[in-house]
């Protein structure tokens, strides 16, 4: 069985394992080619991570398939400090709705004339 392994740098390596070989054995073989140890490697195929105890035939890996090799990263995102505000939040101004508010601007005199 011939497989292609694409690493983090984007280079592709050709490997010929048996279908009954485990993922852990494949990682050991790739550790000789790559600079990272087999415990730090993560193999991806078909959108999912391959576990060490699985066999290549059970994972659905076929002839001339491409397996992606990535390195496991330790840690996570940086913890962010919670902001403390010195002043209280400013309350937004709410407008009061007044019915027929336009009538306050105009006045009707005794001759039925509209004035301002």
Buried (B, 14 or more C-beta within 10 A) or exposed (E): BEBEBBBEEEEEBEBEBEEEBBBBBBBEBBBEEBEBEBEBBBBBBEEEEBEBEBBBEEBEBEEEBEBBBBBEEEEEEEEEEEEEEEEEEEEEEEEEEEEEEEEEEEEEEEEEEEEE
